[in-house]
Amino acid sequence: MKKLIVLAAIAIGMASCTKESCNCGVIQSDNINDYSVVIRNSCSGNNKTFYLSEGDWMNAHPGDDYCITNVDSW
């Protein structure tokens, strides 16, 4: 029974990681005028512009991995 619970937990953990990683990508460029970043999605390869708060933008550098948690995969 313990093995079944452990396997179920691992399966759920792996499924949630896969979904979240499709909301992540590499920052391609940034824009100081509107605190935006262009991120290339790790799953689809698509680029999308996101507008960040000034504090978040200050910590988001081109070449860094970055996850956007409040949107579906793009």
C-alpha positions, 0 to 999 in steps of 0.5 A: 500500500505504501508503494502505491501511495508513493508511486501516485505521489510521484506521478502527480508530481511529474504531471504538475512539473510538466504542466508548469514548465510549459509556462516557462521559457528563456527571456529573449529581450527586455524593454525598460520603457514599459518593463516588458520581456519577450520570453520564448516558451520552452514547450512550443518555441513561441515568443510572447511579450509580458509586462512585469512590475518594475521589481520583477523586471529588475530581476529578469535578465535576457538569457535567464529562465523565467516562468509566468504562472498566471497564464496558460501555455503560449 
